[in-house]
Amino acid sequence: HRLIRRQRQMCIRDSSPSVGRAILVASIVRLINFASGSKGNSTLVTLGETHLLIDCGISFRRLQLGLNFAGVALDDIEAVIITHTHSDHIGGLPVWFRKSHLKFLVPELAARSIVRMAGAGNGDGRFAYFRAGRDYRLADVELNAFPVSHDAPETVGLKLVGEGERLAYVTDLGVVLSLIHI
């Protein structure tokens, strides 16, 4: 598990121009990979106070164990972002949908099959859709999905920006077609 901390110095000044003190303010980007591989994929990303899950290819029990380890409550998750429709990335979706109130952000072209797999009928308002190349906002995080080469429809990588920090998340690359700029 990996925790990335970046500290920045900020200068706070009193009303007197001759008095100043510097304090350190920690800005945190946290990435915890709960599972990565052909048996399941799921990652917790925290930017500032916003918690996101990327992919839901693990059991609900394993998700709960990972969140407990990370000290994050299920209700604190802003959304689950799906990168593509392979079972190792969405295998837990039906149970996650049934046992939680999580919201899911899914690629538009794969939306119908994902919602059907969840057994969600009309999605109960818990599904939102995105297209690669467009910008979206989830709480305090800007999201931009970009296409990557893989054998599933509309497979995406993610660029996440929040709290002055940037993170690129890419999985299951077939071929790197261009540089990823964050």
NORNORHU-V303933 format. One record per pair of residues at least 12 apart in sequence whose C-alpha atoms are under 8 Angstrom apart, sorted by the first residue. I is the first residue (numbers start at 1). GAP is how many residues later the second one is. Records with the same first field share a line. If there is no record, write none. Layout:
# NORNORHU-V303933
I = GAP ; GAP
This chain:
# NORNORHU-V303933
1 = 30 ; 31 ; 32
2 = 28 ; 29 ; 30
3 = 26 ; 27 ; 28 ; 29
4 = 24 ; 25 ; 26 ; 27
5 = 21 ; 22 ; 23 ; 24 ; 25
6 = 20 ; 21 ; 22 ; 23
7 = 17 ; 18 ; 19 ; 20
8 = 16 ; 17 ; 18 ; 19
9 = 13 ; 14 ; 15 ; 16
10 = 12 ; 13 ; 14 ; 15
11 = 12
27 = 21 ; 136 ; 138
28 = 18 ; 19 ; 20
29 = 16 ; 17 ; 18 ; 19 ; 136
30 = 14 ; 15 ; 16 ; 17
31 = 12 ; 13 ; 14 ; 15
32 = 12 ; 13 ; 38
34 = 28 ; 29 ; 32
35 = 23
37 = 51
38 = 50
39 = 18 ; 19 ; 49
40 = 16 ; 17 ; 18 ; 47 ; 48 ; 49 ; 51
41 = 14 ; 15 ; 16 ; 17 ; 47 ; 48
42 = 12 ; 13 ; 14 ; 15 ; 16 ; 47
43 = 12
47 = 94 ; 114 ; 115 ; 116 ; 118
48 = 114 ; 115
49 = 91
50 = 27 ; 28 ; 89 ; 90 ; 91
51 = 25 ; 26 ; 27 ; 28
52 = 25 ; 26 ; 27 ; 28 ; 29
53 = 24 ; 26 ; 27 ; 28
54 = 26 ; 27 ; 28 ; 29
55 = 25 ; 26 ; 27 ; 28 ; 34 ; 35
56 = 24 ; 26 ; 32 ; 33 ; 34 ; 35 ; 36 ; 37 ; 40
57 = 30 ; 31 ; 32 ; 33 ; 34 ; 35 ; 36
58 = 30 ; 31 ; 32 ; 33 ; 34
59 = 32 ; 33 ; 36 ; 37
60 = 32 ; 35 ; 36 ; 39
74 = 26 ; 28
75 = 26 ; 27
77 = 25
78 = 24 ; 25 ; 60 ; 61
79 = 23 ; 24 ; 25 ; 26 ; 59
80 = 22 ; 23 ; 24 ; 25
81 = 23 ; 24 ; 25
82 = 22 ; 23 ; 24 ; 25
83 = 23 ; 24 ; 72 ; 73 ; 74
84 = 23 ; 26 ; 68 ; 69 ; 70 ; 71 ; 72
85 = 25 ; 29 ; 67 ; 68 ; 70
86 = 66
93 = 24 ; 25
94 = 23 ; 24 ; 25
95 = 23
97 = 21 ; 23
98 = 20
101 = 25
102 = 24
103 = 23 ; 24 ; 25
104 = 22 ; 23 ; 24
105 = 22 ; 23 ; 24 ; 25
106 = 21 ; 22 ; 23 ; 24
107 = 22 ; 23 ; 24 ; 25 ; 47 ; 48
108 = 21 ; 22 ; 23
109 = 44 ; 45
110 = 43 ; 44
111 = 18
115 = 12
130 = 15
131 = 14
132 = 12 ; 13 ; 14 ; 15 ; 22 ; 24
133 = 12 ; 13 ; 14
140 = 22 ; 23
141 = 19 ; 20 ; 21 ; 22
142 = 18 ; 19 ; 20
143 = 15 ; 16 ; 17 ; 18
144 = 14 ; 15 ; 16
145 = 12 ; 13 ; 14
146 = 12 ; 13
148 = 25 ; 26 ; 27 ; 28 ; 29
149 = 24 ; 25 ; 26 ; 27 ; 28
150 = 22 ; 23 ; 24 ; 25
151 = 23
156 = 14
157 = 12 ; 13 ; 14
158 = 12
159 = 23
166 = 16
167 = 15
168 = 12 ; 14
